Amino acid sequence: MKKPSIVSRYLFFEMIPPFGVTLVFFTFVFLMSSLLELTNLIVNYRIGMGTVLIMLFYSVPYFLEFVIPMAVMMGVLLAFLRMTSDNEIIALKAGGVSIYRLLPPALVFCLVGFLATAAVSILALPWGKTAFKKTLAEVGTRHVDVVLKERTFNEGVPGMMLYINRVDLKNRKLVDVFIEDRRKKGMVSTIVAPEGRLFRSEDGSSARLRLFDGTIHHADLAGQAVHFLRFDVYDFTLDLKPAAKNLAGSAPDEEEMTVSELLQYVRQSPEKDKRYYKTLIELHERFSLPFACFALGLLAFSLGLQPMEGRRAVGLLFGLMFFTLYYIMLIMGWAFAESGVYPPALAMWLPNFVMGAIGVFLLVRTARERPMRIDSLLMAALRLARRWKRFPRRKSIGGRL
């Protein structure tokens, strides 16, 4: 096996520091989006810090499958931007090293990112989603008010639907409670109360919902009779064990399925409904995101070699712009494929082909000593925007120009 050259090893290790910084930074940014909810769990629901950190840990794979390709792109881009701005690329070319000889270290780095993203997307993501659901079910039995969402039809308890307009955490009370109880066969009970309080039993197996100044409507479907009752105080028991069991053992969603389960569902789906398209999208996404490391890495390699004024800042700006474009294309593809407008495979793989094609185009032009001054395009767009702002507008008179 041929040993990598000094230049290849140098290039490879140059990409590691910006990759690590980007990975840590954007992972922290994604986690910060959950900080408010986590603080709410700790402060208002008295959930232990250890449990919250475990739930946060289970959520990390969902972020990493997007962060790793971005970190690979930034690692390659910043490394070559620095070398180009310091004239190291010119020195290598003067020594007889072609542009194409600089590409293998970048591709090897992309391969490492590909393997890491594939491990996260194929293995860690379904594991983390399943573990998060089980932990949430355990938390729900100990802190039932955590799973009660405002302005949401809560159907965790079998045969019952609970709607709460507002949860007052400061006074520990529920405002505007609506309950539909179908646990008794042939009987539907509708309970409405302006206020309620929730008490959990010591063993955590049940909870008592105490309602105030409400009404009960009993509809006997078999006897075709309706009974009406007013109450001052009414205690309502919620059995939490079946709810927790249903939550932990409910049918997995697309993100919780393994690749084999996704394939099995797609093959055995009786009809091409919304769930079928979502499953097929998830299946293609599991593989398209790892390959995004190659598409974005190749684009970053080409961008890093382009002549630019203010090279690092402008190059970093273009890198963020292209990644944002990639992400927008992915979101739009998801929306169109879920509605059946065009095939899920095209939706998930088209962003990779577009970014890769742009990268190959820029690379070929740079290797032929005909690089594109993409910074000039940016400056021209900025000048055009300034002129447009200074362009005089005709004022309307009497509602007409």
N, C-alpha and C positions, 0 to 999 in steps of 0.2 A: 504494500500500500504506500502510495507516494505521500511523503510528509508535506504538510502545508508550508508554503513559503513564508518568509518573514513578513512580507507585505500582507499576505492573507491573514496571518495571525494578528497583525497590527490592526487591520481594518475590522476584524471580528471583535476584538476587545474594545475598540473605539465605540462600538455601538451599544455596549452593555450599560455604561453609566446613564446615558439619556433614556434608554429603555427602562431601567430601574426607577429613575425619577418620575417618568411619565406614568408608569404602572402604579406606583404608590400614590401619586398626586390624584389621578383620576379615580382610583379606587376610593380614596378618601372623599372625593367630591360626590361620588355616587352614594357612599355611606352617609354623608351629611344630609342627603335628601331624606333619609329615614330617621335623622336625629330627633326631630320634633315628636314623631310618633313614639320613639323609644323613651324620650324624656317623659312623655305622657304616661307610658306604662309604669315607669319607676315612681313618679311623683304622685299620680292620682290613683293608681291601682295597687300600689305597694308591691309590685312584682320585683323579685330579687334581681340584683345586678347580674348574677351568674346566669340566670335564665334568659335575660335580655341579650347578653353577650352570645349565648349559645344560638338563639334565634338569629342574631346578626351574622354569626358565622355560617349558618345554613343558607343565608341569603347571598353570600359572597359569590358563589359560582355563577349566579344569574348576571352579576355585574362583570365578572372576569371574561365571559365569552365575548363581550364587546370591548372591554378595556385592553385585553392582550393584543388583538390586531392593531388597535390604535397605538399602543406602546411600541409595537414592532415598527410601525410606520414612522413614528417620531424618533425612535432610536436610529434607524437608517438615515432618515432625513437630516437630523441634527449632526450626526457624525460626518456625513459627506459635505454638509454646508460648512462645517468648521474647517475641514481639510481643503475645500475649495477656496474659502476666504483667506486661509493661511498660505495659499499657493502650493500646497503639498500635492494636489492633483496635477498641477502644471509640472512640478518637479518629477513626478512619476512618469508622466507622458514624455518628458524630455529624456528620461532614462530608458525609453523604449517600452514602457508598460502601456498597453492599449486600454481603452475604456472597458472592453469586454473582459479583460483579465481582472478587473476590479469587481466584476459582478458575482463570481462564485462565493466570496465571503458573505456578501449580502444575502444570497439565496440560502446559504447554510444557516444564517441567522433567522431568515424567514421560516426555514424548516423547523428550527427549534420552537419558534412561536406557533407554527402549525401543529406540532405535536402537543404543546401545552394547551392550546385552544381546543383541540380535539378531545383531549383528556377531560377538560372541563365540560365541554358541550355534550359529549357522549356518556361520560361516567358520572362526573360530579354533579351536574345539573339535576338529573332525576333523583339522585340520592339526596341532595340538599332540599329539594322541594318536598319529597316524601317525609324526611326527617322534620322539616319545618311544620308540616301539617300535623304530625303526631305531637310535637311539642306544643303547638297551639291548642290541640284538643286537651292536653293535660293542663295547660294554663286555664282553659275555659272551665274545667271542672272545679278549679280552686278559686277562680275569679270570674264568675259568670258574667259580670257586667262588662268584661273586656270584649266579649263576643257580641254584645248587644250594640248594634250600630244605629245611629240616629237616622231617621227618614229612610229606613231600609226595612223590607219585609224579612224578618228573621224567622227561618224555618228549621232551626237546628233541632228542636224537640219534635219527635215524630207526631203527626196528627195535629200540630198546632202551628199557628202563624202569629207572630208577635211584631207589632209595629209601635215604635216610640218616636215621637216628634222631636224630643230633646232630652238629653241626659245631663242633669245638673250634678257635676262631680263634686262641687264645693259642698252642697247640702245633701249629697248622696240620695238624690231622688230622681224619679222618672216623670216627665211632663207629657201629658196627652198620650195615654196608653190605649192601644186598640189590640184586642186578642180575639182570634177566631179558633175555637176549640172543636175539633172533630174526632176526639179520641173515643167517644161513645158512638157505637154504630147506630145509624139512623137519627142521630141528634147533632145539631150544630148550635153551639153557644157562642154568642157574640158579646164580648165584654168591653165596655168603654168607660174610661175614668180619666179625669183631668190630672190626677197625681197618683204616684205609686212609689213604693220603696222595695228594695230587693235585699233579702237576707239569705245568706248561705248557711247550710247546716254544717256542723262541726266536722263530719266525715267527708264533706264535699260531694256527696252523692246526690244531693237535691238542693233546691233553693225555694224560698218562700217569697212570693210576690204579694205584697200587701197594697191593696188599692183603696182609694178614698173617694166618697161621693160620686159613685158611678152608677151605671145601669147594666143589666144583663138581659139579653134577648135569647130565649131558648126556642129553637125551631125543631119540632118533632116531625121529621120527614115521613115517618111511617103513619102516625096518627093525624098528619096534616093540621097540626095545632101550633100556636105561637104563644109563649108566655113571656111576660114582661115583669122585671123586678128592679127596684131601686135599692141601693145599699149605702150605708155610711162607711163601713169598713168591711172589706172582703179579702180573705187570704186565699191565695192561689198557689198551689204546689207545682213546681217544675222538677221533673225527674231528669237529672243531668247525665246519668250514666248512658242511656241510649243515645243522647245527643252527642256525647263525646265519642262513643263507639261508632256512630254514623259518620262523624267528621274524620276520625282516624281511618276508618275502613271504607270510606266512600270510594266510588269509582275514580281512578286517577285522571287528572286532566292531561292535556297534551305534554306539558312540561315535566310531568312526573313519570311519563312513560319512558321505558328504555327503547333503543332502536328496534329491537325485535318486536316489542309490543306495538310500536308505531306501524311497522310493516304488517303485522298481523291484522291490525285494525283496518288499514287501508285495503288489504286484500279481501277481508271478510265483510266490509261495510256493505249493507244491502242497498243503499242509495247514496248518491252524491249530494249530501246535505251540507249544512254549514259546518258541522263537526267533522265531516270527511275532509273538507278543504282545509280546516285548521290543523288537522292531524297531518295531512300531506305537506302543508307549509312547514310545520315543525320538523318533519322528517328531513326535508331539503335544507332547512336552516342549520340543522345539526352538522352538516358537512360543508355548507357554503361559507359559514363563518370561519372555520379553520383555514379554508383556501383563500379567504380574504387577506391573510397574512402575506401570501405570495403576491396577490394583485396590488395591495397597498404598498408592500415593500418594494416592488419593482417601480411603482410610481414615485415613491420617495427617493429611490436611488437616482432616477432620472432628474427629478426636481433638484436634488442636491448638487448636480453637476451643471446646472444652468447658470449662465452669467447674469447676475442681478446687482443692482445698486442697493446698498444696505442689505447685504446678502442674507444674514441670519434672520433679521426681523421679517423681511419680505418672504423669504423661503418658509419660515414657520407659519406665516399668515396663509400662504398658499397651501401648506400641508393641512392646516385646520379647515380651510375652505373645501378641499377635496374630500376630507373625511366627513365633513358635514354633508356634502353632496352625496357621498356613499350612503350615509345613514338615512337621508331623506329618500333616496331611491329605494332603500330597503323597506322603509315604513310605507311608502306609496305602493310598492309591490305587494306587501302584506295585505294592505287594504283592498287592492284590486283583485288579488288572488282569492281572498276570503269571500268576496262577493261573486266569484266565478267569472270575472271579466276576462282574465287570461290565465294560462296555466301556472300553478304554483312553482313548478320547476323554473320557468322563465323569470318569475318574480324574485326568487331567491338567488339566482345565479347571474342575472343581468348586471347588477352592480359590480360584481367581480370582473365580468368581461369588459365593461366600460372602463373601469379604473386600470385594468391590465392593458387594454388597448392604448389608452393615453400614455401609459408608462413605456410601452414598446415604441410608440411613435416618437416620443421625446428622446428615448435612448438611441434610436437609429440616427436621428438628426444630430445628436450630440457626438456620436461616434464618427460621423461624416464631417465633423467640424462645421456644422450648420445649426447651432443651437438656437432655440427660440427665446427671444427676449420677452418672456412672459411678464416680467416686471414692467416693461414698457406698456404692455396692454393694461396693466393695473393703473399705471400713472395716467394713461390716456383716458381711462374711465373716470378717474378722479377729476381730471381737468374738465372733462365733459360735464360732470355733475356740478362743478363750481360754476361753469358758464351757464348751465341751466338755471341755477339759483339766481344768478344775476340778470337773467333774461327778463325784460320788462313784460308784465302781464297787462292786458287790456282790462280795465275795470268795466263791470256791467252797469248799465244805466237803465233804471226802470225794470230790472229783472232780465234785460236782453243785452247782448254784446253790441 
